[in-house]
Amino acid sequence: MTHQGAVAALRPLKSWDEHGLIEMLQALEDLKQDPLLLILDGVTDPHNLGACLRTADAAGVDAIVIPRIGGHGGRRGSQGRGRRG
């Protein structure tokens, strides 16, 4: 497989639990900004997940809520981008 001439420098996203998500939502409320969330459940195709993540990034989504891998009792994890801007 060839790389098509593209290179990207990436840093890992911060993974939050429910408490971190609530803190982020409160920070947006303090800034008088409405949060934009993407909540995913049951996405099994990696191509569909990738399309959802790319669209979320383009739309300026503040956080993506997804089930934890090997989750415990239905608890959910989330991935966040931090504040917009």
C-alpha positions in Angstrom: 0.0 0.0 0.0 1.3 3.5 -0.8 0.7 6.6 1.3 -0.5 9.0 -1.5 2.0 11.7 -0.4 0.1 12.8 2.8 1.6 13.2 6.2 -0.1 14.3 9.5 1.2 15.1 12.9 -1.3 14.1 15.5 -1.7 14.2 19.3 -4.0 11.9 21.2 -7.4 13.1 22.2 -8.1 13.5 25.9 -10.5 10.7 27.1 -13.0 11.8 29.6 -15.3 10.0 32.0 -18.8 11.2 32.8 -17.4 13.8 35.3 -15.1 15.3 32.8 -17.9 15.6 30.3 -20.1 17.4 32.9 -17.2 19.8 33.6 -16.7 20.6 29.9 -20.5 21.2 29.5 -20.4 23.5 32.6 -17.4 25.5 31.1 -19.4 26.0 27.9 -22.4 27.1 29.8 -20.2 29.7 31.7 -19.1 30.9 28.3 -22.7 31.2 27.2 -22.1 28.6 24.4 -24.5 25.8 23.5 -22.7 22.5 23.4 -22.8 20.4 20.3 -22.6 16.7 21.1 -22.4 13.6 18.9 -23.7 10.5 20.7 -22.9 7.2 19.0 -24.1 3.7 19.9 -23.8 0.5 17.9 -21.5 1.7 15.2 -19.6 -1.4 14.2 -18.1 -0.5 10.8 -14.8 1.4 11.1 -15.5 3.3 7.9 -18.8 4.5 9.3 -17.1 5.5 12.5 -14.4 7.4 10.6 -17.0 9.2 8.6 -18.9 10.2 11.8 -15.7 11.5 13.4 -14.6 13.5 10.3 -18.0 15.1 10.0 -18.1 15.8 13.8 -14.7 17.6 13.4 -15.8 19.6 10.4 -19.0 20.6 12.3 -17.2 21.7 15.4 -18.6 19.1 17.7 -17.5 19.7 21.3 -17.6 16.1 22.5 -18.3 12.6 21.1 -20.0 10.2 23.5 -19.4 6.5 22.7 -19.7 3.3 24.6 -16.6 2.2 26.4 -14.7 -0.7 24.9 -15.3 -3.5 27.4 -17.6 -1.1 29.4 -18.9 -1.8 32.9 -22.6 -2.0 33.4 -23.6 0.4 30.6 -21.3 3.2 31.7 -20.3 5.4 28.9 -17.0 7.2 28.0 -16.5 10.2 25.9 -14.0 11.8 23.7 -13.7 15.6 23.7 -12.1 18.3 21.6 -12.1 20.9 24.4 -13.5 24.3 23.7 -14.2 25.6 20.2 -12.1 28.4 18.8 
